[in-house]
Amino acid sequence: MMKFVIALSLVALLVVVHNAQALDVAKLRLFAAKNNVSCIFVFGDSSVDPGNNNNLITDQKGNFLPYGKDFYNGRPTGRFTNGRLATDLIADALGHTKTIPAYLDPNLTNAQLVNGVSFASGGSGFDDLTAQLSNVIPLSKQLEYFREYKARLAKLVGKKRAENLITNGVFLLSMGTNDFLQNYYVEPTRSKQFTIDKYQHFLISSMSKYIQGMHAEGARRLAVVGMEPFGCTPLIRALKGTTECDDSFNKVALNFNQKIISLMATLEPSLGIRNFYTDIYGLVWDTVHNPKKYGFVESSKGCCGSGLEFGMSCKGLPTCANRSQYVYWDAVHFTEEMYKIISEAAIQTLMKTFG
């Protein structure tokens, strides 16, 4: 039986991404048509939020310059980067749309609905408490918005076509870092309730519950992006007073990724969900330590301001001149150039899984 959980090793992933030529778009779109990949539905945090937080009362926003400086017309949209996100780039490569819109965008059109949308919210996590701490959209509410989306889609294209679009769509889930950096290690609630290992099991239990909820709403293809080595973010290195990555935080990320992989191995036999896992841990770690190998110059600080600001603290600040040479856009989030590399890794894994 074909294995649908592909946990690429560090070496294999780096070979795929670093040695690959530019993606063969024609071949990729033929693959998408062959496998009836209809669109992408996105759930997660700021790594995949295109602007759902814009009208929330929260400081987790990026709808102001310099965010969006390299987006179309230099326009900030709420994306926490200088240009497009990996999800935008994946959808573009598949031939669906150049950008995946935010579901809560007041200007969202009916035409955009059929090409996939994002329900993601910067600051969110698998633990609903994480979202509550920042007054953003928890995963439970993201799933509720998807149910609302389904009703809108059915009215627009008819129930049968709507069901086909959802069944053939890829549900992409990318989150987890905030559960640790904005919740467990900052707020006392969870750290008093759980050891770090037990908290990870708690998160996996929550993740399992939400995946089952997605399945109940029609999800049959699931893509999960593993956790990055968040001990390497410029913010953490600055807080720790070192230029080196924090090994203890990175170990937490690695352990959590292993738990995700174990959960995903149960999904196809138990729910019938075809799924794939994209391991970005090894890719990001190698890029941070060997930036020139990937065409970067700076990997220890962000492009915005002094390189240690993010979110509201970046508002109106000047940026580095050569943004494509930076791994990080701000102290937490990646540049569009880094998202290009991540999107290519995800597409390679997608094609290996469904090809």
Summary of the structure (lengths in Angstrom):
residues: 355
radius of gyration: 18.9
end to end distance: 13.9
largest distance: 57.0
contacts: 1270
relative contact order: 0.15
helix: 50%
strand: 9%
